[in-house]
Amino acid sequence: MPVVSAQGWLGADGGFESRWVICGLLFLATSINYLDRQVFSILIPDLQDSLHISELAYGRLVMAFQLSYALVMVGAGKVLDRIGARMGLAVSVFIWSLAEIGHSLARSAVGFGIARFSLGFGEAANFPACIKLIADLFPAQERATATGIVNSATAVGAIAAPALVPTLAASYGWQSAFITTGLLGFVWLIAWGGFHRRLARRPSKTSSGLEKVEPSATRRTRISWRALLTYRQLWAFALARILVDPIWYFYLFWLPKYLAQAHNIRGAAATPYLSMIYACSGVGCVAGGYCSSALIKRGWTVNAARKTVMWVLVAIMSPILLFADRSGRVGVTMLLIGIAVGAHQALSTHLFTLASDLFPSRITGTVVGLGSSLSALASIVTAELIGRVLQNNPNAYSMFFVVAACLYPVAMLVIQALSPRLTPARISG
């Protein structure tokens, strides 16, 4: 069975069948992923009134999503390393699309809790599958750029939600927003299956059919979670994710509520602000990934390129967040938050890339799954804490911005302490 290089897994002709087409399809899947999870946070200010959902109950609904996301994530990566990311991602999209449509049946906090839990169950495999495919198909000097493109899809989904959801809800009822966004996943599945069927009909490229999409699938890992936990490289990735991922969930699930609570801006009126913020996150993903890739192409080491860019991002984010909520003008505040969110997603792109820098691609799914599971568990705790704090003091958002500003440099110090040179782990087998 031939092994296809990361430089050109579908041949060197640079045609339609290239690794960048797969990158584009991963971008679309992740866009839908984030659109689906964002619908609920857009609708919740109005649903809280009509369905009598308290602040604490909302925090626990966020927690329901994160709990299933965390529990499934820990095993999803290992499953992907065994059955292949191509098939695993298709199954994931199918499950989460059904769960998204299932939200339309909920009529209480309990019903939404079941739907949110199911959505997290389905969405958990998306990022491990995407990072595994990128590790398989892209060399180090292109990996951060490809990861940035895929990670920027989180912005597309987040921008599409405030643009699309209020209009659907106002015109056809809130249920239509969940049904419409859920159906998009099935459209993507048709495109994903059609693309791979096209590859299967092109034997002139290789004789292995669809196996050329995943060259690492020929070497299945035997490493256990227990053994993986002994690697400092794993903890450099996981602890950094544990520290910064809850901040992203705060941006994703509470910024619409922050606009409604602190500035009395909700529904369609919030769309320009949220769109601007998530547009910044998309630009940050691509620009941040491109910067470290460009530095590596110029001869910088992976360690120097990745960490230089990451420290610059921290130097941008932390001061901004300390003062973002004190400007007194909503436009200035949201612009500052947008810059911080963009820098956050650029940092997140590099954290995902570290997993493929530090571990061989044949176990990247397991590494990303385990690290992401641990960070999701941390996010569950923070969702409960945020819900409790806001239940007692609905105007406590400034404190959360200050805490976020302090966590970013701590995460970088953890990476430096555990992996000072980003030396790849030596995995036998």
TORVEX-744768 format. One record per residue (C-alpha): residue in one letter; x negated, y negated, z negated. Coordinates in steps of 0.1 Angstrom, whole numbers, always signed. Layout:
residues N
+-----+-------+-------+-------+
| res |  east | north |    up |
+-----+-------+-------+-------+
|   A |     X |     Y |     Z |
...
+-----+-------+-------+-------+
***
This chain:
residues 429
+-----+-------+-------+-------+
| res |  east | north |    up |
+-----+-------+-------+-------+
|   M |    +0 |    +0 |    +0 |
|   P |   -16 |   -33 |   +10 |
|   V |   -22 |   -61 |   -15 |
|   V |   -15 |   -95 |    +0 |
|   S |   -36 |  -124 |   -11 |
|   A |   -22 |  -154 |   -29 |
|   Q |   -35 |  -176 |    +0 |
|   G |   -10 |  -162 |   +25 |
|   W |   +13 |  -133 |   +15 |
|   L |   +32 |  -134 |   +47 |
|   G |    +3 |  -139 |   +71 |
|   A |   -19 |  -169 |   +80 |
|   D |    +3 |  -183 |  +107 |
|   G |   +19 |  -208 |   +83 |
|   G |   +54 |  -201 |   +98 |
|   F |   +88 |  -199 |   +81 |
|   E |   +78 |  -169 |   +60 |
|   S |   +54 |  -185 |   +36 |
|   R |   +50 |  -186 |    -1 |
|   W |   +63 |  -222 |    +0 |
|   V |   +97 |  -209 |   +12 |
|   I |   +99 |  -187 |   -19 |
|   C |   +89 |  -218 |   -39 |
|   G |  +118 |  -236 |   -23 |
|   L |  +143 |  -209 |   -32 |
|   L |  +130 |  -208 |   -68 |
|   F |  +135 |  -246 |   -69 |
|   L |  +171 |  -241 |   -58 |
|   A |  +178 |  -214 |   -84 |
|   T |  +164 |  -235 |  -112 |
|   S |  +184 |  -265 |  -100 |
|   I |  +216 |  -244 |  -103 |
|   N |  +204 |  -230 |  -137 |
|   Y |  +201 |  -265 |  -152 |
|   L |  +232 |  -278 |  -135 |
|   D |  +252 |  -249 |  -151 |
|   R |  +238 |  -254 |  -186 |
|   Q |  +243 |  -292 |  -184 |
|   V |  +280 |  -292 |  -176 |
|   F |  +291 |  -286 |  -211 |
|   S |  +270 |  -314 |  -226 |
|   I |  +285 |  -338 |  -201 |
|   L |  +320 |  -328 |  -210 |
|   I |  +316 |  -324 |  -247 |
|   P |  +323 |  -361 |  -258 |
|   D |  +359 |  -357 |  -244 |
|   L |  +363 |  -320 |  -253 |
|   Q |  +354 |  -328 |  -289 |
|   D |  +384 |  -350 |  -291 |
|   S |  +409 |  -328 |  -273 |
|   L |  +397 |  -295 |  -288 |
|   H |  +387 |  -309 |  -323 |
|   I |  +350 |  -298 |  -321 |
|   S |  +329 |  -313 |  -349 |
|   E |  +293 |  -324 |  -346 |
|   L |  +282 |  -294 |  -366 |
|   A |  +303 |  -271 |  -344 |
|   Y |  +287 |  -286 |  -313 |
|   G |  +252 |  -280 |  -328 |
|   R |  +262 |  -244 |  -333 |
|   L |  +275 |  -241 |  -298 |
|   V |  +241 |  -253 |  -286 |
|   M |  +226 |  -227 |  -309 |
|   A |  +248 |  -199 |  -294 |
|   F |  +232 |  -206 |  -260 |
|   Q |  +197 |  -208 |  -275 |
|   L |  +201 |  -176 |  -295 |
|   S |  +211 |  -154 |  -266 |
|   Y |  +184 |  -172 |  -245 |
|   A |  +158 |  -163 |  -271 |
|   L |  +169 |  -127 |  -277 |
|   V |  +170 |  -118 |  -240 |
|   M |  +139 |  -137 |  -231 |
|   V |  +117 |  -116 |  -252 |
|   G |  +126 |   -85 |  -232 |
|   A |  +133 |  -101 |  -199 |
|   G |   +96 |  -107 |  -191 |
|   K |   +87 |   -71 |  -197 |
|   V |  +116 |   -59 |  -176 |
|   L |  +105 |   -83 |  -148 |
|   D |   +70 |   -70 |  -149 |
|   R |   +84 |   -34 |  -144 |
|   I |  +112 |   -39 |  -119 |
|   G |   +98 |   -69 |  -101 |
|   A |  +108 |  -106 |  -103 |
|   R |  +127 |  -106 |   -70 |
|   M |  +154 |   -82 |   -81 |
|   G |  +153 |   -94 |  -117 |
|   L |  +160 |  -130 |  -107 |
|   A |  +189 |  -119 |   -85 |
|   V |  +205 |  -100 |  -114 |
|   S |  +199 |  -130 |  -137 |
|   V |  +217 |  -155 |  -113 |
|   F |  +246 |  -131 |  -109 |
|   I |  +251 |  -129 |  -147 |
|   W |  +248 |  -165 |  -155 |
|   S |  +271 |  -176 |  -126 |
|   L |  +299 |  -153 |  -140 |
|   A |  +293 |  -168 |  -174 |
|   E |  +295 |  -203 |  -161 |
|   I |  +329 |  -196 |  -145 |
|   G |  +339 |  -180 |  -178 |
|   H |  +337 |  -214 |  -196 |
|   S |  +369 |  -223 |  -178 |
|   L |  +388 |  -198 |  -198 |
|   A |  +378 |  -212 |  -232 |
|   R |  +403 |  -231 |  -253 |
|   S |  +385 |  -233 |  -287 |
|   A |  +350 |  -236 |  -302 |
|   V |  +349 |  -198 |  -305 |
|   G |  +357 |  -194 |  -268 |
|   F |  +330 |  -218 |  -258 |
|   G |  +306 |  -200 |  -282 |
|   I |  +312 |  -168 |  -263 |
|   A |  +307 |  -185 |  -229 |
|   R |  +276 |  -203 |  -241 |
|   F |  +261 |  -171 |  -255 |
|   S |  +268 |  -153 |  -222 |
|   L |  +253 |  -181 |  -202 |
|   G |  +221 |  -180 |  -222 |
|   F |  +219 |  -142 |  -217 |
|   G |  +220 |  -146 |  -180 |
|   E |  +197 |  -177 |  -177 |
|   A |  +169 |  -163 |  -198 |
|   A |  +151 |  -145 |  -170 |
|   N |  +149 |  -175 |  -146 |
|   F |  +116 |  -191 |  -157 |
|   P |   +97 |  -158 |  -164 |
|   A |  +107 |  -147 |  -129 |
|   C |   +97 |  -180 |  -113 |
|   I |   +63 |  -182 |  -131 |
|   K |   +56 |  -145 |  -123 |
|   L |   +63 |  -151 |   -86 |
|   I |   +41 |  -182 |   -86 |
|   A |   +13 |  -164 |  -103 |
|   D |   +16 |  -136 |   -77 |
|   L |   +16 |  -159 |   -47 |
|   F |    -4 |  -190 |   -54 |
|   P |   -41 |  -195 |   -62 |
|   A |   -52 |  -216 |   -92 |
|   Q |   -57 |  -248 |   -72 |
|   E |   -20 |  -247 |   -60 |
|   R |    -4 |  -231 |   -90 |
|   A |    +3 |  -263 |  -110 |
|   T |   +18 |  -279 |   -79 |
|   A |   +41 |  -250 |   -72 |
|   T |   +51 |  -248 |  -109 |
|   G |   +57 |  -286 |  -109 |
|   I |   +80 |  -283 |   -79 |
|   V |  +100 |  -255 |   -95 |
|   N |  +101 |  -273 |  -129 |
|   S |  +112 |  -305 |  -112 |
|   A |  +144 |  -286 |  -103 |
|   T |  +155 |  -291 |  -139 |
|   A |  +158 |  -328 |  -130 |
|   V |  +179 |  -320 |   -99 |
|   G |  +203 |  -300 |  -120 |
|   A |  +204 |  -326 |  -148 |
|   I |  +210 |  -354 |  -123 |
|   A |  +237 |  -335 |  -103 |
|   A |  +257 |  -328 |  -135 |
|   P |  +265 |  -364 |  -145 |
|   A |  +271 |  -372 |  -108 |
|   L |  +294 |  -343 |  -101 |
|   V |  +310 |  -332 |  -134 |
|   P |  +330 |  -363 |  -144 |
|   T |  +344 |  -366 |  -109 |
|   L |  +356 |  -330 |  -108 |
|   A |  +370 |  -332 |  -143 |
|   A |  +389 |  -364 |  -136 |
|   S |  +403 |  -351 |  -103 |
|   Y |  +410 |  -314 |  -110 |
|   G |  +406 |  -309 |  -147 |
|   W |  +375 |  -299 |  -168 |
|   Q |  +379 |  -263 |  -159 |
|   S |  +371 |  -271 |  -122 |
|   A |  +336 |  -283 |  -132 |
|   F |  +327 |  -249 |  -146 |
|   I |  +342 |  -229 |  -117 |
|   T |  +326 |  -250 |   -90 |
|   T |  +291 |  -249 |  -105 |
|   G |  +294 |  -212 |  -112 |
|   L |  +302 |  -205 |   -75 |
|   L |  +269 |  -222 |   -64 |
|   G |  +250 |  -193 |   -79 |
|   F |  +267 |  -168 |   -56 |
|   V |  +259 |  -190 |   -26 |
|   W |  +222 |  -189 |   -37 |
|   L |  +224 |  -151 |   -40 |
|   I |  +235 |  -148 |    -4 |
|   A |  +205 |  -170 |    +7 |
|   W |  +181 |  -150 |   -14 |
|   G |  +193 |  -116 |    -1 |
|   G |  +194 |  -129 |   +35 |
|   F |  +158 |  -142 |   +33 |
|   H |  +145 |  -109 |   +20 |
|   R |  +164 |   -89 |   +45 |
|   R |  +148 |  -110 |   +72 |
|   L |  +114 |  -102 |   +58 |
|   A |  +122 |   -65 |   +58 |
|   R |  +129 |   -67 |   +95 |
|   R |   +94 |   -81 |  +103 |
|   P |   +71 |   -51 |  +100 |
|   S |   +45 |   -68 |  +121 |
|   K |   +33 |   -87 |   +90 |
|   T |   +27 |   -57 |   +67 |
|   S |   +40 |   -22 |   +65 |
|   S |   +53 |   -26 |   +30 |
|   G |   +85 |   -44 |   +36 |
|   L |   +97 |   -64 |    +6 |
|   E |   +68 |   -51 |   -15 |
|   K |   +46 |   -79 |    -1 |
|   V |   +66 |  -104 |   -20 |
|   E |   +52 |   -91 |   -53 |
|   P |   +17 |   -78 |   -50 |
|   S |   +12 |   -74 |   -87 |
|   A |   +41 |   -49 |   -89 |
|   T |   +17 |   -22 |   -78 |
|   R |    -1 |   -24 |  -112 |
|   R |   +24 |   -20 |  -140 |
|   T |   +13 |   -32 |  -174 |
|   R |   +11 |   -10 |  -204 |
|   I |    +4 |   -37 |  -229 |
|   S |   +27 |   -38 |  -259 |
|   W |   +42 |   -69 |  -275 |
|   R |   +22 |   -60 |  -307 |
|   A |   -10 |   -59 |  -287 |
|   L |    -2 |   -91 |  -269 |
|   L |    +3 |  -110 |  -302 |
|   T |   -33 |  -104 |  -311 |
|   Y |   -45 |  -127 |  -282 |
|   R |   -54 |  -163 |  -291 |
|   Q |   -44 |  -172 |  -256 |
|   L |    -9 |  -161 |  -262 |
|   W |    -6 |  -182 |  -293 |
|   A |   -21 |  -212 |  -275 |
|   F |    +7 |  -210 |  -250 |
|   A |   +35 |  -200 |  -275 |
|   L |   +28 |  -224 |  -303 |
|   A |   +26 |  -253 |  -280 |
|   R |   +59 |  -243 |  -265 |
|   I |   +74 |  -239 |  -300 |
|   L |   +64 |  -275 |  -308 |
|   V |   +76 |  -292 |  -276 |
|   D |  +105 |  -272 |  -263 |
|   P |  +130 |  -283 |  -290 |
|   I |  +123 |  -319 |  -278 |
|   W |  +134 |  -310 |  -243 |
|   Y |  +166 |  -294 |  -256 |
|   F |  +172 |  -326 |  -275 |
|   Y |  +169 |  -346 |  -243 |
|   L |  +191 |  -322 |  -224 |
|   F |  +219 |  -316 |  -249 |
|   W |  +220 |  -348 |  -270 |
|   L |  +211 |  -377 |  -247 |
|   P |  +247 |  -379 |  -233 |
|   K |  +259 |  -380 |  -269 |
|   Y |  +233 |  -406 |  -278 |
|   L |  +247 |  -428 |  -251 |
|   A |  +282 |  -423 |  -263 |
|   Q |  +275 |  -428 |  -300 |
|   A |  +248 |  -455 |  -299 |
|   H |  +260 |  -475 |  -269 |
|   N |  +296 |  -464 |  -263 |
|   I |  +287 |  -452 |  -228 |
|   R |  +303 |  -420 |  -217 |
|   G |  +316 |  -400 |  -187 |
|   A |  +310 |  -416 |  -153 |
|   A |  +296 |  -448 |  -170 |
|   A |  +267 |  -427 |  -183 |
|   T |  +258 |  -413 |  -148 |
|   P |  +233 |  -441 |  -138 |
|   Y |  +214 |  -439 |  -170 |
|   L |  +212 |  -401 |  -171 |
|   S |  +204 |  -399 |  -134 |
|   M |  +175 |  -423 |  -139 |
|   I |  +162 |  -403 |  -168 |
|   Y |  +163 |  -370 |  -151 |
|   A |  +149 |  -385 |  -119 |
|   C |  +119 |  -395 |  -140 |
|   S |  +116 |  -359 |  -152 |
|   G |  +115 |  -346 |  -116 |
|   V |   +89 |  -371 |  -105 |
|   G |   +68 |  -362 |  -136 |
|   C |   +69 |  -325 |  -129 |
|   V |   +56 |  -328 |   -93 |
|   A |   +32 |  -356 |  -100 |
|   G |   +17 |  -340 |  -131 |
|   G |   +13 |  -306 |  -114 |
|   Y |    -3 |  -323 |   -83 |
|   C |   -28 |  -342 |  -104 |
|   S |   -44 |  -312 |  -121 |
|   S |   -43 |  -293 |   -88 |
|   A |   -61 |  -322 |   -71 |
|   L |   -87 |  -323 |   -98 |
|   I |   -94 |  -286 |   -94 |
|   K |   -97 |  -290 |   -56 |
|   R |  -123 |  -317 |   -63 |
|   G |  -145 |  -293 |   -83 |
|   W |  -132 |  -298 |  -119 |
|   T |  -128 |  -267 |  -140 |
|   V |   -94 |  -255 |  -148 |
|   N |  -100 |  -264 |  -185 |
|   A |  -110 |  -300 |  -177 |
|   A |   -83 |  -306 |  -152 |
|   R |   -54 |  -292 |  -172 |
|   K |   -63 |  -308 |  -205 |
|   T |   -73 |  -342 |  -191 |
|   V |   -39 |  -346 |  -175 |
|   M |   -21 |  -332 |  -206 |
|   W |   -38 |  -356 |  -230 |
|   V |   -30 |  -386 |  -207 |
|   L |    +6 |  -375 |  -208 |
|   V |    +6 |  -374 |  -246 |
|   A |    -9 |  -409 |  -247 |
|   I |   +20 |  -421 |  -226 |
|   M |   +48 |  -403 |  -245 |
|   S |   +41 |  -408 |  -281 |
|   P |   +38 |  -446 |  -283 |
|   I |   +69 |  -450 |  -261 |
|   L |   +91 |  -428 |  -283 |
|   L |   +81 |  -447 |  -314 |
|   F |   +97 |  -479 |  -300 |
|   A |  +122 |  -467 |  -274 |
|   D |  +152 |  -470 |  -297 |
|   R |  +142 |  -504 |  -311 |
|   S |  +145 |  -525 |  -279 |
|   G |  +180 |  -536 |  -286 |
|   R |  +189 |  -534 |  -249 |
|   V |  +203 |  -501 |  -235 |
|   G |  +187 |  -505 |  -201 |
|   V |  +152 |  -510 |  -216 |
|   T |  +158 |  -481 |  -240 |
|   M |  +168 |  -457 |  -214 |
|   L |  +140 |  -467 |  -191 |
|   L |  +115 |  -460 |  -218 |
|   I |  +131 |  -427 |  -226 |
|   G |  +131 |  -419 |  -189 |
|   I |   +93 |  -424 |  -188 |
|   A |   +89 |  -402 |  -219 |
|   V |  +111 |  -375 |  -204 |
|   G |   +91 |  -376 |  -171 |
|   A |   +58 |  -372 |  -191 |
|   H |   +74 |  -344 |  -211 |
|   Q |   +83 |  -324 |  -181 |
|   A |   +48 |  -329 |  -166 |
|   L |   +34 |  -315 |  -198 |
|   S |   +59 |  -286 |  -197 |
|   T |   +47 |  -278 |  -162 |
|   H |   +12 |  -275 |  -175 |
|   L |   +23 |  -253 |  -204 |
|   F |   +40 |  -229 |  -179 |
|   T |    +9 |  -230 |  -157 |
|   L |   -13 |  -221 |  -187 |
|   A |    +4 |  -187 |  -189 |
|   S |    -8 |  -178 |  -154 |
|   D |   -42 |  -194 |  -160 |
|   L |   -48 |  -174 |  -192 |
|   F |   -33 |  -140 |  -182 |
|   P |   -33 |  -118 |  -151 |
|   S |    -2 |  -120 |  -129 |
|   R |    +9 |   -84 |  -136 |
|   I |   +18 |   -94 |  -172 |
|   T |   +28 |  -131 |  -166 |
|   G |   +65 |  -122 |  -170 |
|   T |   +59 |  -106 |  -204 |
|   V |   +37 |  -135 |  -216 |
|   V |   +62 |  -162 |  -205 |
|   G |   +91 |  -142 |  -218 |
|   L |   +76 |  -137 |  -252 |
|   G |   +63 |  -173 |  -256 |
|   S |   +96 |  -187 |  -244 |
|   S |  +116 |  -165 |  -267 |
|   L |   +96 |  -178 |  -297 |
|   S |  +101 |  -214 |  -286 |
|   A |  +138 |  -208 |  -281 |
|   L |  +141 |  -194 |  -316 |
|   A |  +125 |  -226 |  -329 |
|   S |  +150 |  -246 |  -309 |
|   I |  +178 |  -227 |  -325 |
|   V |  +166 |  -240 |  -359 |
|   T |  +163 |  -275 |  -347 |
|   A |  +198 |  -275 |  -331 |
|   E |  +212 |  -266 |  -365 |
|   L |  +192 |  -293 |  -382 |
|   I |  +201 |  -319 |  -356 |
|   G |  +238 |  -310 |  -359 |
|   R |  +237 |  -312 |  -397 |
|   V |  +218 |  -346 |  -397 |
|   L |  +242 |  -361 |  -372 |
|   Q |  +272 |  -347 |  -390 |
|   N |  +261 |  -368 |  -421 |
|   N |  +247 |  -397 |  -402 |
|   P |  +258 |  -402 |  -365 |
|   N |  +233 |  -430 |  -361 |
|   A |  +202 |  -410 |  -370 |
|   Y |  +188 |  -407 |  -334 |
|   S |  +158 |  -430 |  -341 |
|   M |  +144 |  -404 |  -365 |
|   F |  +144 |  -377 |  -338 |
|   F |  +125 |  -399 |  -314 |
|   V |   +98 |  -406 |  -340 |
|   V |   +95 |  -368 |  -348 |
|   A |   +91 |  -361 |  -311 |
|   A |   +63 |  -387 |  -308 |
|   C |   +44 |  -369 |  -335 |
|   L |   +48 |  -334 |  -322 |
|   Y |   +31 |  -339 |  -288 |
|   P |    -4 |  -345 |  -301 |
|   V |    -1 |  -317 |  -326 |
|   A |    +7 |  -293 |  -297 |
|   M |   -24 |  -304 |  -278 |
|   L |   -46 |  -299 |  -309 |
|   V |   -32 |  -264 |  -313 |
|   I |   -41 |  -256 |  -276 |
|   Q |   -76 |  -270 |  -281 |
|   A |   -81 |  -250 |  -314 |
|   L |   -69 |  -217 |  -300 |
|   S |   -83 |  -219 |  -264 |
|   P |  -110 |  -246 |  -263 |
|   R |  -122 |  -235 |  -227 |
|   L |   -90 |  -219 |  -214 |
|   T |  -109 |  -186 |  -210 |
|   P |   -86 |  -160 |  -194 |
|   A |   -77 |  -130 |  -216 |
|   R |   -93 |   -97 |  -208 |
|   I |   -65 |   -72 |  -204 |
|   S |   -75 |   -36 |  -198 |
|   G |   -56 |   -14 |  -173 |
+-----+-------+-------+-------+
***
